[in-house]
Amino acid sequence: MHDARSCAGFDPLAAVRGPGGPDCDVFLTGTVFLDIVFTGLGTAPQRGSETWASGMGSSPGGVANMAAALARLGLRTSLAAAFGDDKYGEYCWETLERGEGIDLSRSRMVPGWHSPVTVSMAYEGERTMVTHGHDAPPGWDTPPYGPGSAPPARSCVASLRPGQPQEWIGRAARGGALVFADVGWDDTGAWDLAELPDLAHCSAFLPNATEAMRYTRTDCPRAAARALTEVVPLAVVTMGAEGVYAADGRTGETAEVPGIVVDALDTTGAGDVFTAGFVAGTLAGWPLADRLALAGLTAALSVQEFGGSLSAPGWGEVAAWWSYVRSSASGPEVYDRELRRYGFLAGLLPGPAPGWPRRRAVPTLGFRG
């Protein structure tokens, strides 16, 4: 299955790169948070008490979850974001630029602005979060910084906001980039697709089942995906533990991939990791079902670790999982479904595969070198 190539240097787009192509595979913009995550809580913290957690992780969060997930899958990633000039901001910048190899030339360290911080507590399969922060000062994104200075790119990832069109999305699409978009909860309660005008520029829309059904007034995520193809070429609807369903309005193709059952430690950033996997498979030109499978697998691997960005798997983790599944084939038939669904990995992955499981996240802002 494996050749002598290094997992760390594996380029999933090697077959599609050529002279004259853009240097940037994916561009994105948004807010970077410092995430501090506590896990291993038996119950929610009680008023007037002190609660000890058995695990803790810290990492850049927010849009950094997506950026790190993309970079770890071998995509050349460019991020435009504001960073505070405090120690938190310095840590996030260094982690993303030096640790993950993300291009931050369109990002800016803003003097006197402190970094947004989120504390997340994971228990009983859920998360409770407390966040503190202020909007970045006006003007931080004036050229050569910010989304207005986006480089030529194969794709971009955008988070749509109801009633708040973002000019850079249309510009990126007109420049030839494939636009992959998700959306957050609509606090207005309108759930009106007309309030998402940037969908007109998108190649793919990736809402979760609840969001998709509310926007389409349907009671089934599969029906919602098919309805969404009236406004966007490809609709990908995530269904939690049930998996994911996608409908392509251009070809009429549909695909569904079941979820991978894992013991989740922390679900922070799982949706971002899913999108990153789907983007990687799409840019590599894979069939729709294989793209969904990779996206679901990377998300499943990520929730077994602390935090968002630091838990995002690379090809080494994917290769280790696949090697583990294959080596278990002679035992209980628990992996039969995975062996069939993920057989496409056999001719793809670099090697040699590292041991399984691998641990990535560390519970600290960084050790002294």
Short mmCIF file of the C-alpha atoms (twelve columns), coordinates in Angstrom:
data_MODEL
# 
_entry.id   MODEL 
# 
loop_
_atom_site.group_PDB 
_atom_site.id 
_atom_site.type_symbol 
_atom_site.label_atom_id 
_atom_site.label_alt_id 
_atom_site.label_comp_id 
_atom_site.label_asym_id 
_atom_site.label_seq_id 
_atom_site.Cartn_x 
_atom_site.Cartn_y 
_atom_site.Cartn_z 
_atom_site.pdbx_PDB_model_num 
ATOM 1   C CA . MET A 1   0.000   0.000   0.000   1 
ATOM 2   C CA . HIS A 2   2.713   2.463   0.968   1 
ATOM 3   C CA . ASP A 3   5.732   3.727   -0.915  1 
ATOM 4   C CA . ALA A 4   8.726   5.625   0.382   1 
ATOM 5   C CA . ARG A 5   7.093   9.028   0.410   1 
ATOM 6   C CA . SER A 6   6.836   10.823  3.719   1 
ATOM 7   C CA . CYS A 7   3.402   11.367  5.238   1 
ATOM 8   C CA . ALA A 8   4.446   14.866  6.256   1 
ATOM 9   C CA . GLY A 9   5.381   15.822  2.697   1 
ATOM 10  C CA . PHE A 10  2.428   14.239  0.931   1 
ATOM 11  C CA . ASP A 11  0.757   16.584  -1.550  1 
ATOM 12  C CA . PRO A 12  -2.823  15.504  -2.403  1 
ATOM 13  C CA . LEU A 13  -2.872  17.960  -5.318  1 
ATOM 14  C CA . ALA A 14  0.379   16.830  -6.931  1 
ATOM 15  C CA . ALA A 15  -1.502  15.352  -9.897  1 
ATOM 16  C CA . VAL A 16  -3.403  18.562  -10.657 1 
ATOM 17  C CA . ARG A 17  -0.673  21.133  -10.153 1 
ATOM 18  C CA . GLY A 18  0.897   22.563  -13.255 1 
ATOM 19  C CA . PRO A 19  2.692   25.586  -14.686 1 
ATOM 20  C CA . GLY A 20  0.741   28.800  -14.314 1 
ATOM 21  C CA . GLY A 21  -1.481  27.526  -11.507 1 
ATOM 22  C CA . PRO A 22  -2.023  29.608  -8.371  1 
ATOM 23  C CA . ASP A 23  0.463   29.232  -5.535  1 
ATOM 24  C CA . CYS A 24  -2.380  29.366  -2.993  1 
ATOM 25  C CA . ASP A 25  -4.759  26.426  -2.694  1 
ATOM 26  C CA . VAL A 26  -7.156  27.934  -0.147  1 
ATOM 27  C CA . PHE A 27  -7.740  31.447  1.142   1 
ATOM 28  C CA . LEU A 28  -9.862  32.256  4.192   1 
ATOM 29  C CA . THR A 29  -10.483 35.069  6.617   1 
ATOM 30  C CA . GLY A 30  -12.087 35.467  10.032  1 
ATOM 31  C CA . THR A 31  -11.395 35.868  13.738  1 
ATOM 32  C CA . VAL A 32  -8.646  33.972  15.555  1 
ATOM 33  C CA . PHE A 33  -9.343  33.108  19.201  1 
ATOM 34  C CA . LEU A 34  -7.119  31.608  21.836  1 
ATOM 35  C CA . ASP A 35  -9.008  28.452  22.830  1 
ATOM 36  C CA . ILE A 36  -8.537  26.922  26.279  1 
ATOM 37  C CA . VAL A 37  -10.344 23.594  26.569  1 
ATOM 38  C CA . PHE A 38  -11.117 21.593  29.704  1 
ATOM 39  C CA . THR A 39  -12.136 17.964  29.284  1 
ATOM 40  C CA . GLY A 40  -12.899 15.049  31.545  1 
ATOM 41  C CA . LEU A 41  -15.561 16.885  33.543  1 
ATOM 42  C CA . GLY A 42  -18.114 14.534  35.030  1 
ATOM 43  C CA . THR A 43  -20.822 17.191  35.152  1 
ATOM 44  C CA . ALA A 44  -21.315 20.860  34.439  1 
ATOM 45  C CA . PRO A 45  -19.543 23.180  36.900  1 
ATOM 46  C CA . GLN A 46  -21.754 23.910  39.888  1 
ATOM 47  C CA . ARG A 47  -22.343 27.370  41.293  1 
ATOM 48  C CA . GLY A 48  -20.132 28.168  44.271  1 
ATOM 49  C CA . SER A 49  -17.888 25.117  43.765  1 
ATOM 50  C CA . GLU A 50  -14.507 24.296  42.301  1 
ATOM 51  C CA . THR A 51  -14.426 21.686  39.568  1 
ATOM 52  C CA . TRP A 52  -11.263 19.837  38.549  1 
ATOM 53  C CA . ALA A 53  -10.783 18.666  34.964  1 
ATOM 54  C CA . SER A 54  -8.730  15.600  34.071  1 
ATOM 55  C CA . GLY A 55  -7.596  17.107  30.777  1 
ATOM 56  C CA . MET A 56  -6.733  20.495  29.332  1 
ATOM 57  C CA . GLY A 57  -5.639  21.780  25.942  1 
ATOM 58  C CA . SER A 58  -4.895  25.150  24.405  1 
ATOM 59  C CA . SER A 59  -4.590  26.196  20.790  1 
ATOM 60  C CA . PRO A 60  -5.472  28.879  18.252  1 
ATOM 61  C CA . GLY A 61  -9.205  28.677  17.603  1 
ATOM 62  C CA . GLY A 62  -11.926 30.314  15.551  1 
ATOM 63  C CA . VAL A 63  -10.923 30.528  11.897  1 
ATOM 64  C CA . ALA A 64  -7.566  29.008  12.904  1 
ATOM 65  C CA . ASN A 65  -9.314  25.642  13.283  1 
ATOM 66  C CA . MET A 66  -10.110 25.619  9.579   1 
ATOM 67  C CA . ALA A 67  -6.748  27.038  8.512   1 
ATOM 68  C CA . ALA A 68  -4.778  24.436  10.464  1 
ATOM 69  C CA . ALA A 69  -6.988  21.588  9.227   1 
ATOM 70  C CA . LEU A 70  -6.433  22.642  5.612   1 
ATOM 71  C CA . ALA A 71  -2.675  23.036  6.043   1 
ATOM 72  C CA . ARG A 72  -2.313  19.645  7.751   1 
ATOM 73  C CA . LEU A 73  -3.906  18.007  4.720   1 
ATOM 74  C CA . GLY A 74  -1.184  19.452  2.526   1 
ATOM 75  C CA . LEU A 75  -3.073  22.431  1.107   1 
ATOM 76  C CA . ARG A 76  -1.195  25.707  0.681   1 
ATOM 77  C CA . THR A 77  -3.266  27.916  2.925   1 
ATOM 78  C CA . SER A 78  -3.415  31.716  3.253   1 
ATOM 79  C CA . LEU A 79  -5.203  33.398  6.173   1 
ATOM 80  C CA . ALA A 80  -6.179  37.050  6.617   1 
ATOM 81  C CA . ALA A 81  -6.905  37.832  10.270  1 
ATOM 82  C CA . ALA A 82  -6.221  40.365  13.007  1 
ATOM 83  C CA . PHE A 83  -3.970  39.249  15.864  1 
ATOM 84  C CA . GLY A 84  -3.589  40.994  19.202  1 
ATOM 85  C CA . ASP A 85  -0.080  42.101  20.086  1 
ATOM 86  C CA . ASP A 86  -0.326  40.392  23.488  1 
ATOM 87  C CA . LYS A 87  1.275   37.066  24.406  1 
ATOM 88  C CA . TYR A 88  -1.838  35.197  23.319  1 
ATOM 89  C CA . GLY A 89  -1.659  36.759  19.870  1 
ATOM 90  C CA . GLU A 90  2.051   36.062  19.574  1 
ATOM 91  C CA . TYR A 91  1.456   32.426  20.492  1 
ATOM 92  C CA . CYS A 92  -1.339  32.037  17.936  1 
ATOM 93  C CA . TRP A 93  0.691   33.734  15.188  1 
ATOM 94  C CA . GLU A 94  3.780   31.627  15.819  1 
ATOM 95  C CA . THR A 95  1.788   28.404  16.046  1 
ATOM 96  C CA . LEU A 96  0.022   29.013  12.741  1 
ATOM 97  C CA . GLU A 97  2.913   30.468  10.757  1 
ATOM 98  C CA . ARG A 98  5.866   28.454  12.030  1 
ATOM 99  C CA . GLY A 99  4.116   25.374  13.340  1 
ATOM 100 C CA . GLU A 100 1.558   24.865  10.582  1 
ATOM 101 C CA . GLY A 101 3.167   26.639  7.620   1 
ATOM 102 C CA . ILE A 102 0.178   28.936  7.019   1 
ATOM 103 C CA . ASP A 103 0.761   32.104  4.989   1 
ATOM 104 C CA . LEU A 104 -0.032  35.089  7.225   1 
ATOM 105 C CA . SER A 105 1.214   37.797  4.858   1 
ATOM 106 C CA . ARG A 106 -2.335  39.190  4.689   1 
ATOM 107 C CA . SER A 107 -2.772  39.105  8.465   1 
ATOM 108 C CA . ARG A 108 -1.800  41.906  10.822  1 
ATOM 109 C CA . MET A 109 -0.649  42.212  14.426  1 
ATOM 110 C CA . VAL A 110 -2.812  45.055  15.785  1 
ATOM 111 C CA . PRO A 111 -1.101  47.225  18.435  1 
ATOM 112 C CA . GLY A 112 -3.039  47.607  21.689  1 
ATOM 113 C CA . TRP A 113 -5.746  45.068  20.819  1 
ATOM 114 C CA . HIS A 114 -6.021  42.015  23.036  1 
ATOM 115 C CA . SER A 115 -6.754  38.619  21.633  1 
ATOM 116 C CA . PRO A 116 -10.251 37.124  21.876  1 
ATOM 117 C CA . VAL A 117 -10.301 34.158  24.275  1 
ATOM 118 C CA . THR A 118 -12.703 31.232  24.570  1 
ATOM 119 C CA . VAL A 119 -12.782 28.768  27.463  1 
ATOM 120 C CA . SER A 120 -14.569 25.558  26.511  1 
ATOM 121 C CA . MET A 121 -15.720 22.854  28.937  1 
ATOM 122 C CA . ALA A 122 -16.514 19.426  27.499  1 
ATOM 123 C CA . TYR A 123 -18.755 17.019  29.396  1 
ATOM 124 C CA . GLU A 124 -21.515 14.505  28.657  1 
ATOM 125 C CA . GLY A 125 -20.830 14.801  24.943  1 
ATOM 126 C CA . GLU A 126 -21.566 18.534  24.929  1 
ATOM 127 C CA . ARG A 127 -19.640 21.791  25.202  1 
ATOM 128 C CA . THR A 128 -20.180 24.898  27.278  1 
ATOM 129 C CA . MET A 129 -18.169 27.939  26.243  1 
ATOM 130 C CA . VAL A 130 -17.330 31.318  27.740  1 
ATOM 131 C CA . THR A 131 -15.832 33.907  25.375  1 
ATOM 132 C CA . HIS A 132 -14.375 37.351  25.868  1 
ATOM 133 C CA . GLY A 133 -13.242 39.701  23.132  1 
ATOM 134 C CA . HIS A 134 -13.806 42.884  21.175  1 
ATOM 135 C CA . ASP A 135 -14.082 43.514  17.457  1 
ATOM 136 C CA . ALA A 136 -10.782 44.307  15.810  1 
ATOM 137 C CA . PRO A 137 -10.230 48.062  15.404  1 
ATOM 138 C CA . PRO A 138 -11.584 49.528  12.151  1 
ATOM 139 C CA . GLY A 139 -9.017  49.681  9.405   1 
ATOM 140 C CA . TRP A 140 -6.936  46.678  10.408  1 
ATOM 141 C CA . ASP A 141 -7.775  45.093  7.058   1 
ATOM 142 C CA . THR A 142 -6.772  47.951  4.772   1 
ATOM 143 C CA . PRO A 143 -4.448  46.784  1.970   1 
ATOM 144 C CA . PRO A 144 -2.081  44.993  1.980   1 
ATOM 145 C CA . TYR A 145 -3.957  43.226  4.787   1 
ATOM 146 C CA . GLY A 146 -7.380  41.620  5.009   1 
ATOM 147 C CA . PRO A 147 -9.709  39.806  2.620   1 
ATOM 148 C CA . GLY A 148 -9.506  42.622  0.088   1 
ATOM 149 C CA . SER A 149 -5.941  41.558  -0.613  1 
ATOM 150 C CA . ALA A 150 -6.821  37.896  -1.183  1 
ATOM 151 C CA . PRO A 151 -4.307  36.137  -3.449  1 
ATOM 152 C CA . PRO A 152 -5.242  34.222  -6.592  1 
ATOM 153 C CA . ALA A 153 -6.359  30.878  -5.183  1 
ATOM 154 C CA . ARG A 154 -7.844  27.571  -6.268  1 
ATOM 155 C CA . SER A 155 -10.529 27.941  -3.616  1 
ATOM 156 C CA . CYS A 156 -11.660 29.880  -0.593  1 
ATOM 157 C CA . VAL A 157 -13.683 28.981  2.476   1 
ATOM 158 C CA . ALA A 158 -16.276 31.456  3.726   1 
ATOM 159 C CA . SER A 159 -18.653 31.627  6.653   1 
ATOM 160 C CA . LEU A 160 -21.880 33.253  5.489   1 
ATOM 161 C CA . ARG A 161 -23.725 35.707  7.718   1 
ATOM 162 C CA . PRO A 162 -27.453 36.417  7.192   1 
ATOM 163 C CA . GLY A 163 -27.994 39.934  5.895   1 
ATOM 164 C CA . GLN A 164 -24.260 40.667  5.793   1 
ATOM 165 C CA . PRO A 165 -22.859 40.138  2.293   1 
ATOM 166 C CA . GLN A 166 -19.079 40.000  2.027   1 
ATOM 167 C CA . GLU A 167 -17.682 41.649  -1.073  1 
ATOM 168 C CA . TRP A 168 -14.525 39.556  -1.161  1 
ATOM 169 C CA . ILE A 169 -16.483 36.324  -1.765  1 
ATOM 170 C CA . GLY A 170 -17.841 37.470  -5.110  1 
ATOM 171 C CA . ARG A 171 -14.447 38.813  -6.089  1 
ATOM 172 C CA . ALA A 172 -12.794 35.480  -5.304  1 
ATOM 173 C CA . ALA A 173 -15.387 33.582  -7.324  1 
ATOM 174 C CA . ARG A 174 -14.989 35.894  -10.306 1 
ATOM 175 C CA . GLY A 175 -11.249 35.293  -10.073 1 
ATOM 176 C CA . GLY A 176 -11.815 31.587  -10.600 1 
ATOM 177 C CA . ALA A 177 -11.772 30.300  -7.011  1 
ATOM 178 C CA . LEU A 178 -14.180 27.592  -5.914  1 
ATOM 179 C CA . VAL A 179 -16.082 28.948  -2.922  1 
ATOM 180 C CA . PHE A 180 -16.977 26.539  -0.100  1 
ATOM 181 C CA . ALA A 181 -19.319 28.053  2.467   1 
ATOM 182 C CA . ASP A 182 -20.883 27.184  5.782   1 
ATOM 183 C CA . VAL A 183 -23.263 29.211  7.926   1 
ATOM 184 C CA . GLY A 184 -23.888 29.766  11.604  1 
ATOM 185 C CA . TRP A 185 -27.064 29.919  13.623  1 
ATOM 186 C CA . ASP A 186 -29.502 32.592  12.421  1 
ATOM 187 C CA . ASP A 187 -30.173 34.669  15.528  1 
ATOM 188 C CA . THR A 188 -32.891 36.597  13.684  1 
ATOM 189 C CA . GLY A 189 -34.998 33.449  13.399  1 
ATOM 190 C CA . ALA A 190 -35.877 34.267  9.783   1 
ATOM 191 C CA . TRP A 191 -33.925 31.433  8.145   1 
ATOM 192 C CA . ASP A 192 -34.348 33.087  4.766   1 
ATOM 193 C CA . LEU A 193 -32.040 32.023  1.932   1 
ATOM 194 C CA . ALA A 194 -32.551 35.436  0.359   1 
ATOM 195 C CA . GLU A 195 -30.563 36.826  3.305   1 
ATOM 196 C CA . LEU A 196 -27.553 34.818  2.076   1 
ATOM 197 C CA . PRO A 197 -26.860 36.552  -1.263  1 
ATOM 198 C CA . ASP A 198 -23.282 35.252  -1.340  1 
ATOM 199 C CA . LEU A 199 -24.665 31.762  -1.981  1 
ATOM 200 C CA . ALA A 200 -24.884 32.874  -5.602  1 
ATOM 201 C CA . HIS A 201 -21.067 32.820  -5.720  1 
ATOM 202 C CA . CYS A 202 -20.627 29.480  -3.963  1 
ATOM 203 C CA . SER A 203 -19.683 26.164  -5.508  1 
ATOM 204 C CA . ALA A 204 -20.640 24.181  -2.409  1 
ATOM 205 C CA . PHE A 205 -22.708 24.874  0.710   1 
ATOM 206 C CA . LEU A 206 -22.066 22.787  3.848   1 
ATOM 207 C CA . PRO A 207 -24.691 23.415  6.565   1 
ATOM 208 C CA . ASN A 208 -25.601 20.965  9.304   1 
ATOM 209 C CA . ALA A 209 -28.942 19.168  9.216   1 
ATOM 210 C CA . THR A 210 -30.758 21.614  11.499  1 
ATOM 211 C CA . GLU A 211 -29.598 24.637  9.515   1 
ATOM 212 C CA . ALA A 212 -30.412 23.014  6.184   1 
ATOM 213 C CA . MET A 213 -33.924 21.996  7.220   1 
ATOM 214 C CA . ARG A 214 -34.721 25.414  8.667   1 
ATOM 215 C CA . TYR A 215 -33.548 27.212  5.550   1 
ATOM 216 C CA . THR A 216 -35.536 24.909  3.242   1 
ATOM 217 C CA . ARG A 217 -38.623 24.389  5.433   1 
ATOM 218 C CA . THR A 218 -38.201 20.617  5.118   1 
ATOM 219 C CA . ASP A 219 -38.304 17.910  7.790   1 
ATOM 220 C CA . CYS A 220 -35.563 15.667  6.383   1 
ATOM 221 C CA . PRO A 221 -31.875 16.509  5.848   1 
ATOM 222 C CA . ARG A 222 -31.797 14.619  2.562   1 
ATOM 223 C CA . ALA A 223 -34.765 16.556  1.247   1 
ATOM 224 C CA . ALA A 224 -33.117 19.730  2.476   1 
ATOM 225 C CA . ALA A 225 -29.929 18.978  0.524   1 
ATOM 226 C CA . ARG A 226 -31.887 18.403  -2.667  1 
ATOM 227 C CA . ALA A 227 -33.842 21.611  -2.125  1 
ATOM 228 C CA . LEU A 228 -30.658 23.605  -1.598  1 
ATOM 229 C CA . THR A 229 -29.401 22.641  -5.059  1 
ATOM 230 C CA . GLU A 230 -31.923 25.122  -6.427  1 
ATOM 231 C CA . VAL A 231 -29.693 27.927  -5.114  1 
ATOM 232 C CA . VAL A 232 -26.198 26.379  -4.981  1 
ATOM 233 C CA . PRO A 233 -24.593 23.760  -7.252  1 
ATOM 234 C CA . LEU A 234 -23.602 21.315  -4.508  1 
ATOM 235 C CA . ALA A 235 -25.236 20.908  -1.092  1 
ATOM 236 C CA . VAL A 236 -23.494 18.878  1.630   1 
ATOM 237 C CA . VAL A 237 -25.554 18.329  4.778   1 
ATOM 238 C CA . THR A 238 -23.888 16.890  7.864   1 
ATOM 239 C CA . MET A 239 -26.086 14.708  10.070  1 
ATOM 240 C CA . GLY A 240 -23.938 14.165  13.159  1 
ATOM 241 C CA . ALA A 241 -23.490 10.515  14.082  1 
ATOM 242 C CA . GLU A 242 -25.661 9.514   11.113  1 
ATOM 243 C CA . GLY A 243 -23.052 10.741  8.664   1 
ATOM 244 C CA . VAL A 244 -23.423 13.079  5.702   1 
ATOM 245 C CA . TYR A 245 -25.594 13.405  2.614   1 
ATOM 246 C CA . ALA A 246 -24.797 15.427  -0.510  1 
ATOM 247 C CA . ALA A 247 -26.709 16.368  -3.648  1 
ATOM 248 C CA . ASP A 248 -25.198 17.775  -6.839  1 
ATOM 249 C CA . GLY A 249 -27.715 19.910  -8.703  1 
ATOM 250 C CA . ARG A 250 -25.600 19.978  -11.873 1 
ATOM 251 C CA . THR A 251 -25.433 16.217  -12.405 1 
ATOM 252 C CA . GLY A 252 -28.297 14.923  -10.266 1 
ATOM 253 C CA . GLU A 253 -25.814 12.781  -8.321  1 
ATOM 254 C CA . THR A 254 -26.409 12.103  -4.638  1 
ATOM 255 C CA . ALA A 255 -24.158 10.359  -2.124  1 
ATOM 256 C CA . GLU A 256 -24.423 9.353   1.507   1 
ATOM 257 C CA . VAL A 257 -21.655 8.157   3.837   1 
ATOM 258 C CA . PRO A 258 -22.383 6.917   7.371   1 
ATOM 259 C CA . GLY A 259 -20.539 8.336   10.349  1 
ATOM 260 C CA . ILE A 260 -17.602 6.625   12.049  1 
ATOM 261 C CA . VAL A 261 -18.358 5.744   15.653  1 
ATOM 262 C CA . VAL A 262 -15.656 7.026   18.013  1 
ATOM 263 C CA . ASP A 263 -15.316 7.996   21.650  1 
ATOM 264 C CA . ALA A 264 -15.388 11.787  21.426  1 
ATOM 265 C CA . LEU A 265 -13.135 13.709  23.797  1 
ATOM 266 C CA . ASP A 266 -13.819 17.194  22.443  1 
ATOM 267 C CA . THR A 267 -15.918 18.174  19.414  1 
ATOM 268 C CA . THR A 268 -14.389 21.657  19.078  1 
ATOM 269 C CA . GLY A 269 -13.659 22.413  15.432  1 
ATOM 270 C CA . ALA A 270 -15.047 19.134  14.062  1 
ATOM 271 C CA . GLY A 271 -17.147 20.947  11.476  1 
ATOM 272 C CA . ASP A 272 -14.110 22.893  10.298  1 
ATOM 273 C CA . VAL A 273 -12.070 19.714  9.966   1 
ATOM 274 C CA . PHE A 274 -14.911 18.123  7.989   1 
ATOM 275 C CA . THR A 275 -14.955 21.034  5.558   1 
ATOM 276 C CA . ALA A 276 -11.169 20.898  5.176   1 
ATOM 277 C CA . GLY A 277 -11.327 17.230  4.228   1 
ATOM 278 C CA . PHE A 278 -14.054 17.900  1.707   1 
ATOM 279 C CA . VAL A 279 -12.114 20.795  0.169   1 
ATOM 280 C CA . ALA A 280 -8.987  18.652  -0.153  1 
ATOM 281 C CA . GLY A 281 -10.859 15.848  -1.898  1 
ATOM 282 C CA . THR A 282 -12.648 18.272  -4.200  1 
ATOM 283 C CA . LEU A 283 -9.494  20.073  -5.297  1 
ATOM 284 C CA . ALA A 284 -7.867  16.692  -5.912  1 
ATOM 285 C CA . GLY A 285 -10.753 15.743  -8.213  1 
ATOM 286 C CA . TRP A 286 -12.102 12.789  -6.245  1 
ATOM 287 C CA . PRO A 287 -15.584 11.265  -6.668  1 
ATOM 288 C CA . LEU A 288 -18.257 12.810  -4.449  1 
ATOM 289 C CA . ALA A 289 -18.648 9.814   -2.122  1 
ATOM 290 C CA . ASP A 290 -14.884 9.619   -1.523  1 
ATOM 291 C CA . ARG A 291 -14.781 13.325  -0.674  1 
ATOM 292 C CA . LEU A 292 -17.533 12.816  1.882   1 
ATOM 293 C CA . ALA A 293 -15.749 9.798   3.314   1 
ATOM 294 C CA . LEU A 294 -12.449 11.637  3.810   1 
ATOM 295 C CA . ALA A 295 -14.258 14.585  5.384   1 
ATOM 296 C CA . GLY A 296 -16.101 12.341  7.816   1 
ATOM 297 C CA . LEU A 297 -12.957 10.430  8.699   1 
ATOM 298 C CA . THR A 298 -10.877 13.531  9.426   1 
ATOM 299 C CA . ALA A 299 -13.664 14.928  11.605  1 
ATOM 300 C CA . ALA A 300 -13.943 11.630  13.510  1 
ATOM 301 C CA . LEU A 301 -10.203 11.569  14.130  1 
ATOM 302 C CA . SER A 302 -10.219 15.158  15.356  1 
ATOM 303 C CA . VAL A 303 -12.817 14.722  18.104  1 
ATOM 304 C CA . GLN A 304 -10.606 12.199  19.869  1 
ATOM 305 C CA . GLU A 305 -8.157  14.968  20.776  1 
ATOM 306 C CA . PHE A 306 -8.153  18.256  22.701  1 
ATOM 307 C CA . GLY A 307 -9.066  21.522  21.027  1 
ATOM 308 C CA . GLY A 308 -9.780  22.487  17.449  1 
ATOM 309 C CA . SER A 309 -6.685  23.406  15.463  1 
ATOM 310 C CA . LEU A 310 -4.255  21.164  17.338  1 
ATOM 311 C CA . SER A 311 -6.499  18.117  16.979  1 
ATOM 312 C CA . ALA A 312 -6.889  18.396  13.205  1 
ATOM 313 C CA . PRO A 313 -5.392  15.248  11.634  1 
ATOM 314 C CA . GLY A 314 -2.835  15.136  8.876   1 
ATOM 315 C CA . TRP A 315 -2.182  12.373  6.371   1 
ATOM 316 C CA . GLY A 316 -0.079  10.586  8.977   1 
ATOM 317 C CA . GLU A 317 -3.125  10.130  11.206  1 
ATOM 318 C CA . VAL A 318 -5.259  9.066   8.250   1 
ATOM 319 C CA . ALA A 319 -2.622  6.532   7.196   1 
ATOM 320 C CA . ALA A 320 -2.294  5.222   10.755  1 
ATOM 321 C CA . TRP A 321 -6.063  4.755   11.025  1 
ATOM 322 C CA . TRP A 322 -6.258  2.950   7.683   1 
ATOM 323 C CA . SER A 323 -3.347  0.676   8.599   1 
ATOM 324 C CA . TYR A 324 -5.059  -0.139  11.905  1 
ATOM 325 C CA . VAL A 325 -8.345  -0.937  10.175  1 
ATOM 326 C CA . ARG A 326 -6.615  -3.209  7.666   1 
ATOM 327 C CA . SER A 327 -4.620  -5.029  10.327  1 
ATOM 328 C CA . SER A 328 -7.847  -5.758  12.207  1 
ATOM 329 C CA . ALA A 329 -9.478  -7.397  9.189   1 
ATOM 330 C CA . SER A 330 -8.750  -10.929 10.421  1 
ATOM 331 C CA . GLY A 331 -10.430 -10.287 13.755  1 
ATOM 332 C CA . PRO A 332 -13.997 -9.222  14.550  1 
ATOM 333 C CA . GLU A 333 -15.881 -7.938  11.514  1 
ATOM 334 C CA . VAL A 334 -16.446 -4.574  13.111  1 
ATOM 335 C CA . TYR A 335 -14.397 -2.842  10.383  1 
ATOM 336 C CA . ASP A 336 -15.952 -4.513  7.334   1 
ATOM 337 C CA . ARG A 337 -17.911 -1.381  6.453   1 
ATOM 338 C CA . GLU A 338 -14.837 0.821   6.768   1 
ATOM 339 C CA . LEU A 339 -12.746 -1.543  4.655   1 
ATOM 340 C CA . ARG A 340 -15.273 -1.301  1.851   1 
ATOM 341 C CA . ARG A 341 -15.947 2.411   2.087   1 
ATOM 342 C CA . TYR A 342 -12.338 3.552   2.514   1 
ATOM 343 C CA . GLY A 343 -10.703 1.187   0.062   1 
ATOM 344 C CA . PHE A 344 -9.809  4.184   -2.106  1 
ATOM 345 C CA . LEU A 345 -7.146  5.085   0.487   1 
ATOM 346 C CA . ALA A 346 -5.114  1.982   -0.399  1 
ATOM 347 C CA . GLY A 347 -3.637  3.479   -3.554  1 
ATOM 348 C CA . LEU A 348 -3.390  7.017   -2.232  1 
ATOM 349 C CA . LEU A 349 -1.672  7.246   1.122   1 
ATOM 350 C CA . PRO A 350 2.022   7.871   1.620   1 
ATOM 351 C CA . GLY A 351 4.051   5.782   3.968   1 
ATOM 352 C CA . PRO A 352 5.280   4.337   6.129   1 
ATOM 353 C CA . ALA A 353 2.224   4.634   8.348   1 
ATOM 354 C CA . PRO A 354 2.941   5.750   11.925  1 
ATOM 355 C CA . GLY A 355 1.599   3.846   14.891  1 
ATOM 356 C CA . TRP A 356 -1.996  4.217   16.045  1 
ATOM 357 C CA . PRO A 357 -3.266  6.112   17.930  1 
ATOM 358 C CA . ARG A 358 -1.261  9.315   17.542  1 
ATOM 359 C CA . ARG A 359 -1.534  12.223  19.975  1 
ATOM 360 C CA . ARG A 360 -1.118  15.803  18.829  1 
ATOM 361 C CA . ALA A 361 -2.507  18.388  21.226  1 
ATOM 362 C CA . VAL A 362 -0.515  19.705  24.171  1 
ATOM 363 C CA . PRO A 363 -1.992  21.318  27.333  1 
ATOM 364 C CA . THR A 364 0.118   24.453  27.332  1 
ATOM 365 C CA . LEU A 365 0.730   27.711  25.538  1 
ATOM 366 C CA . GLY A 366 4.155   26.374  24.586  1 
ATOM 367 C CA . PHE A 367 7.312   25.084  26.148  1 
ATOM 368 C CA . ARG A 368 10.533  27.026  26.069  1 
ATOM 369 C CA . GLY A 369 12.753  25.824  23.254  1 
# 
